[in-house]
Amino acid sequence: MATQGKKATAAAEQAQTPAAAEPAEAGRAEMIAVAAYFRAERRGFAPGNDLEDWLEAERDLGEAAAVQEKD
């Protein structure tokens, strides 16, 4: 009986997670990675700035999305 409760809980959790969210997040992460790569390329791939490249690319993507939402 306890197993049925766990299965029901897992099914309920899956139902609450939009199926489209996972591919959208994967696509967003890929866009951030590409943008971060080009940032690194522009600065000659100098080591030690990976996190900064990622965060700046993430911020830029968020700003672009906000502009699109306004239109």
Secondary structure as the mmCIF struct_conf table of DSSP 4:
data_model
#
loop_
_struct_conf.conf_type_id
_struct_conf.id
_struct_conf.beg_label_comp_id
_struct_conf.beg_label_asym_id
_struct_conf.beg_label_seq_id
_struct_conf.end_label_comp_id
_struct_conf.end_label_asym_id
_struct_conf.end_label_seq_id
HELX_RH_AL_P HELX_RH_AL_P1 ALA A 2 GLN A 16
BEND BEND1 THR A 17 THR A 17
TURN_TY1_P TURN_TY1_P1 ALA A 19 ALA A 20
HELX_RH_AL_P HELX_RH_AL_P2 ALA A 21 ARG A 42
TURN_TY1_P TURN_TY1_P2 ARG A 43 PHE A 45
TURN_TY1_P TURN_TY1_P3 PRO A 47 GLY A 48
HELX_RH_AL_P HELX_RH_AL_P3 ASP A 50 LYS A 70
#
